[in-house]
């Protein structure tokens, strides 16, 4: 039983590591620019696992702090 639990946990860790960098990848530019609140955009820009596609959109954000955070995350 313990070995099965360990296998499941390790499998989940491997899967989540493989998906790193794709977080929020399904968010559209329209959502980010028209519907997402400042707090949501700030949180997404700060998250180290946010996808490059989303970060590029956020570099053009109307809020200078969100834009700055996104640019720093890309580097």
ABEGO torsion letter per residue (X at the ends): XAAAAAAAAAAAAAAAAAABGABGAABBAAAAAAABBAAAAAAAAABAABBAAAAAAAAABABAAAAAAAAAAAX
